[in-house]
Structures are given as C-alpha cells and as structure tokens.
Amino acid sequence: MASGWFYLSCLVLGSLGSMCILFTAYWMQFWCGGFAWDGSTHTFNWHPVLTVAGMVVFYGAGDRTPACPARLSLPTALGCWCAQSQGS
C-alpha cells in the first residue's frame, strides 16, 4: 500500500511537470513571437512546448514504471528494472 509520502511526491512532481509546460508555452508566446499553424516560422514554436510535454513530462512519468512481478527479491527486481532501462 502506498503511503502519504508517495502521493505527496506524485502531486509535487506532477505540478512541477505542469509548470514546466506552462513556462515553456509562456516563453514561446511572449519572447519568441507566439504560435501559428499557417506554415510561417512561428509554427516551429510549438516544437519546444510539445517536446517538453511529450518527452520530459509524459515519458518521464511512465519511463521507470517497473513491469516485473511484485514478489521478486531486491537484486532480481533491480536487474529487471535495469534491463528495462537499457531497452528504452
């Protein structure tokens, strides 16, 4: 059973990830000229926002989720986790 610290950590890290997306969008909107879908140079301004959202926040949230059986010894579970990390 997960403890209160786990849920607090998830809340803090989820908030930090959301803030990263918002700050990146703010930076692109106000310092780099805004966003566009018309094929102009402002279309590329979506790239940093979507990169932060996809690669940093969403991939980071699911990257280290172990897919190992729950009743493994610690060395076996760490080996399973390392093998998954090398594959990604």
C-alpha positions, -999 to 999 in steps of 0.1 A, spaced: 0 0 0 14 34 -9 20 58 19 11 95 21 47 105 11 42 87 -23 11 106 -31 26 139 -20 57 132 -42 34 124 -72 15 156 -66 47 177 -63 63 161 -94 31 164 -114 28 200 -105 64 206 -114 59 190 -148 28 211 -155 47 242 -145 75 232 -170 49 230 -198 33 263 -188 66 282 -186 77 268 -219 44 279 -235 47 313 -219 83 317 -231 73 308 -267 42 330 -267 58 362 -253 95 360 -261 95 342 -294 66 357 -312 37 333 -305 23 303 -322 9 296 -357 -4 268 -379 0 286 -412 34 274 -422 53 305 -411 83 304 -388 60 307 -358 48 272 -365 81 258 -352 74 275 -318 51 245 -310 82 222 -310 96 232 -276 62 231 -259 53 197 -274 88 183 -267 86 193 -230 51 179 -227 58 146 -245 94 137 -239 100 153 -205 67 151 -186 47 122 -201 76 99 -210 93 107 -177 61 97 -157 59 63 -173 95 55 -180 105 39 -147 73 20 -140 86 -15 -134 68 -43 -152 82 -70 -130 64 -94 -108 57 -80 -73 73 -108 -53 109 -106 -65 140 -103 -44 156 -69 -44 186 -78 -66 163 -95 -91 139 -66 -92 168 -41 -97 181 -63 -125 147 -63 -142 144 -25 -138 180 -20 -153 171 -43 -182 140 -22 -189 160 10 -187 186 -2 -212 158 -11 -236 143 24 -237 
